[in-house]
Amino acid sequence: MTRFGPMINDRDMAVAGSIGSSAPVFPDLSDLERWIADVLARAVQANGPESGESSLERLYPSHGEVRAALAGAPRPAPVLITGPPLPAHLALPLARRGFDPFDLAALALILAPELDPAYGRAIAWLQRDSGQPYPTLDLLARLCCETGEDRAAVAVRLSAAGPLLRCGLVEPVGGRPGPSYAGAVRPSAVLLRRLFAISRLDDALAPFATVDAYTPVEAPDPIAAEALVARLVGDAPSLTHLSGAPAATCLDVAWWSVARAGRRVLTVRPEALADPALLPGLAAEALLREAVLVVDTHTGGPPDAVWDRFTYAVVVGGPDTLAPTGPDVPAERVAALSVRRAVGVPGGLATALAAHGVEVASTPGADPLAGWTHLAGPELRHTLDAVAARARGRAEPGAPLRTTATEVADVAARITGGELGRLATRLGTSDDWSALIVPDDVGARLRDVCAHLSAHRTVLDAPGFADRPGLGRGVSVLFAGPSGTGKTLAARLVAGRLGLPLYRVDLASVVSKYIGETEQNLDAVFTAAARTDAVLLFDECDALFGKRSEVHDARDRYANLEVAYLLQRLEDHDGLAVLATNLLHHMDDAFIRRLTYCVHFPFPEAAERRRIWQGAWPAALPRDVDVDPAELAEHYPLSGGHIHNVAVAAAHLAAAEGRAVDRAVVLRAMEREYDKIGPSPQAPATIGAR
């Protein structure tokens, strides 16, 4: 039984070891400690006691105290400081990156105070500074250098521009970046964690980075993937830009290629690389893990000057002409690869779930999950795991796991819609087409829209259309008609038929009086929607997409630019955008011509209003026989939305009075609804007259 065994439990060991491994590995640092003790002992010996130490000198540890503190460590035969015995999981990555024996010796001495406080006291004595246990550049130069040139090299390599600081291995004490021999340096938190073989990311980095998060089963574009593998297998640093396909597809190519090259992957959000407090830690993580940096710049790119800190980097997204170079990155290191656009999850989302042991209930007609074409990477894995967990929670022990397309779409929307949910409001979808009471030609046009969307990507990615320049991938549909005629319900039904989530864009939060802000807000909405396959609903869009005006001032000119910008984003958006308006005559004619479909929702006729009234109340709701749908439809012309309001209000009035819904409460609710509508030529002269 070891002396300290009971102090370390299984949970601590699991944290110390690799994530997911069953056998934690604790590094043996005894050789390193003996090397440090020997170096410091010989330095102390060389700086032997001087006769007549003053009282001021007694503020520092005495020569005898330092000798006594170091005497307890067994010492090997004296050696030159040419290569400290750093553990292999540190020494090998550093050597492959080109760090020389001085760098390794400097790192060992900088780590010394963290390994044993006695080493820190010895360093403080050697520097005659009892408050500074970390070595100064002057002490490192005295211990490691023989010539003046070597001494100058110390100042350069440990300055803010030197590799040890830029790669996040050490950091200045007191914020003095140097080069200054008076400045002291200490090990970074990442170097300390990796010294003790702690695999978990530092808490400050974890919200912005993941390690080996996901490896796709196959590459969406094998040609681009193999080209990227060739750039990652060699020793030469490389910086590769992937573009041409949605972010999820490019990320899948990057992750598959990194795994194929036998390397680890560090996926980082771009804003972390722009943060001076996080960048050094990320550089150190990539270096010591020998990981490939993968960063998605669809939502914004980091500054150019960061790339020289990373041996291998893959930049996903951004403009096709992006050249992510900086002042310290040679041009021959940079390459751009075009990724072919993939059509959905390989084999389909239902096939992927089947491989996960979950059966999706079959439905007649087309695959209801075929519209999920941007779901990939960790979000795909998260979706599969979450759906399987739900199915497992319902199933009896040993029973097969089953789910529905509606549940899969709901889980996928929750996982992928985080950013879009902050910019728009998610609406529920529906499969009950019987609730939409519209003329037959309107229903047929809506089914055409669904059929168009189901085959849209297959047609555009097929030979022929895919080669035509300027062919927009967006599908935009305008729903025009009076208020309450079923436009929003139709959008719910179309999204439900496609198995996709529906988000209503809040125009109040998009349109800005400040020049340029509207475009920025729209760009954020479309960028977030592109990652979710969501259907966008712009309600009352005439406020945003109205007629372009004559230019009288700067505001008019920029308002017209907003419309033009939106037209272009609608065409580029790889998905469906539904625009609803009550005022078709306010819409710009050029705007309407560029839409894929325009569906008119007329005010319902008496026969249609009768069908709406017949389904206005649930069958279980008590209702008096004097409520005649035919009479209500004939004498009170209302749209479906207003009829729904009357039905709900009448149900509340009847429940409050403890009676069934009868003609009297319906007419009271009707009167209140007409008061809301205001003067209208369609309003009856008297409510209640037969």
N, C-alpha and C positions, 0 to 999 in steps of 0.2 A: 504494500500500500504506500503510495507516494505521499509525501508530506502535505502537498497542497491540492490533492485530488478532490476532496469534497468541496473545495471552493469554486470549482468549475463545473457547471451543470451541462446537460446535453443541449439545452437551448443556446447557451453561450457558444458552445462548440460549433453548432450549426451556423450561427451568425459569423463566426470567425472563418469558417470554411467557405468554399464556393457555394453560391446559391444553388440549391437543388442537389448538392452532393451529399452522400451519406458518410463520407470519411473526411472530417475536417483536417486541414494541414496547418500545423503550427511551425513556423520557421525556426531553425536552430541558429541563434545569433551569437553563440559563445565565441566562435572564432573572430567575429567582428569586434566583440567587446575586448577580447584579449589584444587584438591589433591596436585598438584605440588606447587601451591602458598602456601598452608598450610605448607607443608614440608619445603620449603625454608624459610618461615616466622619464623617458630620455630627454624630453624638452625641459622638464622640471630639473633634472640632473644638470643639464647644460646651463640652466639659470640658477645655479646653486646659491646658498644663503650668503649674503654679504654681512660682514662684521658690523656690529653696532646698528641693528635695525632701529629706526626711529619709532616713536609712539604712533606716528601717522601710518607707518607701514604695518603696524599691528592691526589696522582696520581690515587688512586682508588676511586670509588664512596663512599661518606660518609655514615655513619650509618643511618643518617636521610634520606638521599636521597633514600637509598635502602628500608627503612621502608615505605617511602611515595609511592614508586613505587609499592610495594606489597599491600599496604592498599586498593587500588582500587578494588581488586578482593574479592568477598564475600567468606568467609571461613567457612567450616563446623567445627563441633566440632573436637578437636585434636584427631588423631588416630595414632596407630603405623604403621610403614611402613611394612605392611605384604601383601598387595595386592592392587595395584593401580587400579582404575576403567578404565582400557583400554577398548576401544570399542570391542564388541563381535567378530567382524570379525578378530581382532588380538589376543584377549585373548584366544579364543577357540583353534585355531591351535597351539598356543604356549603351552597351557596346555596339549593338546593331545600328543604333541611331548615330554613332560616331563620337560619343563622348570618350575622352582620352583618360589615361591613368590619373592625371591631375584632377580632373572632374570627379572621378570616383573617390580619390583620397579626400578632396574637399567635402563631398557629400558625407563621407564617413565621419569626418570631424565635426561637421555641422549637426549630424544626428547624435553626437556623443552626449550632450546634456540631457536628451530625451531617454537615453538608455540607462544612465546612472547619474544621479545628482553629484556623485563624487567627481565625475568627469567635468561637470559644469564648474565645480569649485576649483578644479585644477586649471581650467581655461581662464576663469576669473583671476586666479593668482598670476598666471603667465601674462595676462594683460594689465595687471595691477588695477583692476576695476572689479570690486566685489559685487557690483550690481549687474554685471554683464556676463552671464554664463555662456552666451553664444560667441563663437569666434568672430573676430574682426577680420577684414581683408588683410590687415597688416600681419596678424598672427598666422593666418593661412599661408601668406607669402613667406614668412620666416620659417615655417615648418616644412614647406613643400618646394621652395624655389632656391636655385643656386645662383642664377644670373639676374641682372637687371631686366633683361627682356622678359624672363619668366615672371618676374615680379609685376611688370606692367601688364602681362597677359592675365594675371589674377584679377586686377582691377577691371579689365575689359570683360572677362567671362562672367564676372559676378556683378556687373552693372545691369541696369534695366534693359539695355540692349543686348546683353549676353544670353547665351542659350540656357543657362541654368535658371535664370529668372523668367525668360520668355516662355520656356516650356513648363513653368509652374512647379519646379522642383524645390526651389527655395524662395524666400521672400525677405526683404530688408527689415531689420529691426528698427522701429522708430520712424519708418517711412522714408529713410534716406536711400534713394535708388543708386547713388554713386555715379561714376566711379570715385570712390573715396576709401582710402585705407583705414580711416577711422570708423567706417560704417560696419556694423555687424549683420550677419545673416543667420536665419534659422530655417529649419525644414518646413515645407508646406504641410498642410493637413493631409493632402493626398499622398505625399511621399511617406508620411508616417503610417497611414492606413495600409498602404501597399507594402511597407517594410514588414508589418505584422501579418501580411497576407489576408487582410480584410477585403473581401470582394464587393461588399455592398457599397454603392455610391454614397458619397458624403451627403448629409441631409440638405445642404445648401444647393447641391447640384441635382439631386433626385427629381425635383419638379420639372427640370428642363432637359433631362437626358435619360436614356435607357440603354442598357447593355444587352446585346444579343436578344432583343425582344421577340423576334419572329424570323423564321426562315420559310419562304414559300416552297411548296412542293415542286413547282416548276417555274421557269422564267416566262413571263408574258411575251417577251421578245427575245428569242434565243440568240439572234445575231448580235444585238446590242449587248446582251449579257456576256457572251463569250468575249467580245471586244473589251468589255470592262474587266473581266477576269484576267486577261492578258496584261492589263495595266496594274493589277494588284498583286500578281504573283512575284514580280521581280523585286530587287532591292532598291531600285530607283524611286524617289518620291514622285507622286503623281497627284494631279488635281483634275478631276473629270466632271464635266457638266452634262447632265441628262435632261433632255427636253423633248417636246413633240407630243407627249402623251399626258393624260391627267396625272396628278401628283401620286395617286395610289399606285398606278402602273409603274411609274418611274421608281418609286420606293421599292416595289417588289423586285424590279430588275436589280437595284442596288443591293438589297439584302441577299438575294439569291447569289449574286456574283461574289459578294464578300465571303459567304459560306463556302462557295465553290473554290475560292482562292485559299481556303484554310485559315482565314483570319477572323478576328472578332469584330463586332460592329458597335460603334457608339453613335446612336442616333440623337441628334441635338436640335432643339428649337432655335431658330435664327436669332431671336432676341437675346438668348444667352451669350452668343458670340459677340454681341455688341455691348455687353456689360463688362466693364473692366474688373469687377469683383469676381466674376464667374469664369472669365476666359482663361486665366492661368490654370485653374483647377481642371477645366475640361482638357486643356493641352496636356497636363500631367497624366490625366486618366487615359487619354488616347496613347500617350507614349509608353507608359508602364504596362498597359494591357496589350500593347502592340495592336491597337484597334484601328479600324478605318472609320474616319469621321463621315457621317451621312447627315446632311442638313437639307431640309425642305424650305426653299426660299419663295414658295408661291405666295406667302403672306408677308414677305419682306426679306431683304437680303442683309447679311452682316457687312461690316466694312471690309474693304479689300485687304487691309493690312494684317488680317488674322491668319491667312493661309500658310505662311511660312512656319507657323508653330506646329503644323500637323504633317506627318510623313505622307499619309494617304488621306485624301478627302474626296468625297463625291457630293456635288452640289445638284440638288433636284429642283427643277422648275425655274421660274423667272423668265425673262425675255429670251427668245431663241438666240439672240446675238450676245447673250451675257458672256463676258470674258472675265471670270473671277480671279484676276491677277492683282498683285500688289507690288510695291516697290522691291520686295525681297523674293519674289517668285519668278524664276526664269520662264520665258515664254515656252520653251520646249517641254516644260513640265505640264502644261495645260492642254487638254483635249476636250472636244465636245462630241457627244454621241446623240443621235436622234433615235428615240424609242418609238416603235410602232404602237399605235393605239390598240389596246386589247378590248375585246367585246365581252365584258362581264367576267364573272368567276368561271375559271375553267371547268366545263361540265355543267355549270349552273349552280345556283345556291342550294337547290334541293339535293343535287348530287353531293355537294360538300357536306350537307347535313347528314346524308345517308352514310358517308364515310365516318361521320362522328357518331353513328349509331342511332340517329333520329330520323324517323319517317315523317314526311310532310303529307298531310291528307290530300289526296288527289282531287282536283276540281276539273269540271268539263271545260274544254277550250284550251286556250294558250296557257303557258306556264305563268302563274300570277307573280312569280318572283323574278321573271326575266328582266325586269326593269332595273334591278340592282346591278349596275355595271361599274360603279366606282368603289364598291366595297372590297377592300383588299388589306393586306398587311395585318398588323395587330388588331385593327378594328374588325376584320373578318374573323380572326381567331377568337376575339372577345365575343362576337355575335354567336359563333358556333357553340362556344362554351356556355354562354348564358342561356341559349335556347335549350341545350342539352340539360342544364341544371333545372330549368323549369319543368321540362318533360320528366326528368328523374324524380322531381318532388311530387308529381301527380301519380306516377305509375306505381302499381303494386310491385312488390319484390319479384324479380324475375320476369316481369312483363315487358314487352317491347316499348320503346320510347316513341311517342307520337306528338306531333305538333300541327299547327295550321299555318297557312301562308300569312294570315292576318297577324298571328303572334310573332312570326319571324320578322315581318316588316316592322312591327311595333318595337321589338328589341333592337333591330338594326337602326331604327330612327333615333332611339334613345341614346345609343352608343355614338352615332356619328353626328348627331344634331346639336352638340353642345354649343358651338360657336354661332350657328344659325339661330338657335333658340334665344340668344341674347339680342339678336337683330330683328327677329320676326316672331310671330305668335303661331304655335302649332295648333292646327284644327284637326278634329276627328274626321276620319273618312267613313264611307258607307258603301255597302254592297247592295242596298235595297233600292233598285231602280224603280220599283213601283211607287215610291214616294215622290218621284218627280213627275208632275202632271204638266206636260207640254205637248204641243202639236207633234204629230208623227215625224214630220220632216226635221224638227229640232232634235228629237231623239235619235234619228238616223245620222244626223251630222255629228252628234256626240259620240256615237259608236264608231264613226269614221275616224274621229280624233284618237280614240283608244287604239284602233287598228294601226293607225299611222305610227303612234308611239311604240307599239309592240315590235314593229319591223323597222323602225327608224335607223337604229345603229347598224343593223345587218345590211341594210341597203347602202348606207353611206360608206361603210367599210369594205364593201364588195368591190372587185375590180371594175373600173369604169368611173363610177361616181367618186371613189376615193382619190382618183387622179385629177379630178377637175379642180382648178384653183378657185378660191373665193366662194366655195359652197359652204354656207353656214350650217352648223350642226344644231342650232337651236330650233325648237318648235314653239311658236308663240300663237296663242289662241285668244281672240277677243270675244268676250261675252257681253253683248249689248242688249239693254232692255230696261223697262221701268223697274223701280225698286220693288223687291219682293216677288219677282217673277221666276226665281229659281236659279239665279246665276251662281251663288255661293254653294247651293246644294249640288248643282251640276259639277262644280269643281271638286267637291267632296267625293262624288260618285266616280269621276274620271280617275282621281288619285287612288280610290279604293280598287277600281278595276285593274289599275296598273300595279297595285301592291306597293305604292310609294307613299311617304308621308307628305302632308300638305301644310305649308306655312304661309300665313297671311302677312304681307309686308306692311308695316305701320308707316304710312306716308308721312305722318306728323314727325316721325323720327328720322326720316330720310331726306325730305326736302328742307333745305336750309336757305336762309336769306343771304348767307355769306357766299361769295363767289368761290366756286371750286369745291365746296363742302358736299354738295349734293352728289357730285360724281364720286367723291371718296366714299360716301355712305353706300351708294349703289354698288361700287366695286367690292366693298366688304360683304354685301349681301350675296352677290353672284359668286364670289370666291368661296364663301362658306357653303353655299348651296351646291357647288360643284363637287364637294366632298361627300355629299349625302344622297345624291340622286333625288332630292326633294322636288316636289312640284311647288312653284312659287305662285301665289295669288296676290296680284296688285289690285286691291279693291278701290273703287272710285278713282280709277287711274287717270281720268281726264284732268285731275288736278296736277298731275305730273307730266302727262303726255298730250297736253292740249295743243291747239293750233299754234304754230310758230308765228310770232308777231313781227311787224316791221321794226327795224332797229332804230330806236330813237336815242338810246343811251347805252352805257356799258352793261347795265343789268339786262336789257333786252337781248343784247348780243350773247351774253353768257347763258341766258335762259334757253335760247335756241341751241347753243352748244350742249346743254344738258339733254335736250331731246335727241340730238344727233348721237350723243354718247350712249344714251340708253338704247337707241335703235341698234347700234353696233354690238352692245353687250348682249342684247336679246338674240342676235344672230350667232354670236360666238358661244353662248351658253349651251353646254352639252346637256340639255334637259328641257323640261316643259315649263313655260311661263304662261299663266292664265291672267288676262287683264279684264277686269270687269268695270263697266261704266253704265251710268244711267243716262248719259248725255252723249249719244253717238255723234251728234252734229257738232260737238265741241272738239272732236278728235281731228288731228291733222291728217289730210288726205294721203300725203306721202307716207305717213306712219302706217295707216291702215293697209296700203298696198304692200308693204313689206311684211305683213303678218302671214302666218301659215294658214290660219282659218279665222273666219268671222262668223259667229253664231248669234242670230237674233232671237231674243226671248220676248215674244209679244205679250201684251196684256191678255190674261186668260178670258176666253169666251165663257158664256153661261154654262155650257156643257162641261167645260174643264173646271169651272168653279164648283159645280155640283160634285164632281169627283173629289175635289180637294176638301169640301165640307164633309163628305162621307167618311173620309179618313182623318178628320181633324181631331177626334177624341179617341182614346183607347177603348177597346171593346168592353173592358171591365168597368169603365166609368159609368155610374148611374146617369141615365139620360131620359128625360120625359119625351113622350111620343109627340108632343106639339112642336118639337124641334125638327123642322122640315128642311133638309139640305136643298131641295129644289127651289123652295121659296127664297131662302137666303141667297142662293146663287143668282136668281132671277132679279131680285129687287135691290140687292146690295152689291154693286160691282167693286170687288176688292181683289188685290193680287194675293198670291199664295202666302206670302210673308205676312200680310196684314190679317188674312184669315187665321193663320196660326196664332197671331197675337190675340185675336178675339176669342178663339177657342180656349187658350190658356187663361185669359182673364176671366172668362165665364166660369171655368172650372174652379178658380179661386173664390169667386163671389158665391157660387153655390156651396162650396165646402165651408165657407165662413158662416153661412146661414143654415147649414145642416140639411140641405135638400139636394135633390137631383138637379142636373143641368136642365133648365127649361127655357122656353122661348123668351121669357121676361129677362132672365139674367143674360142671355145671349144678346138681346137688344140693348141692354145697359152697357155691356162690354163693347158692342158695335158703336154706340154713340161716343164713347170715350176714344175709340180708335179713329173715328172720323174727325174728332176734335184735334187729334194729333196731326192728321194729314193736312188739315186746313181746307180752305176753299178749293173745290175741285168740280169741274163740269160733270164728272161721273158720280158725284155724291147725290144720294136721293134727297128730295125736298123734305120728306118727313120720315123719320125712323120709327117703324112700328105699324104704319098703315099697310093694310093688305090690298 
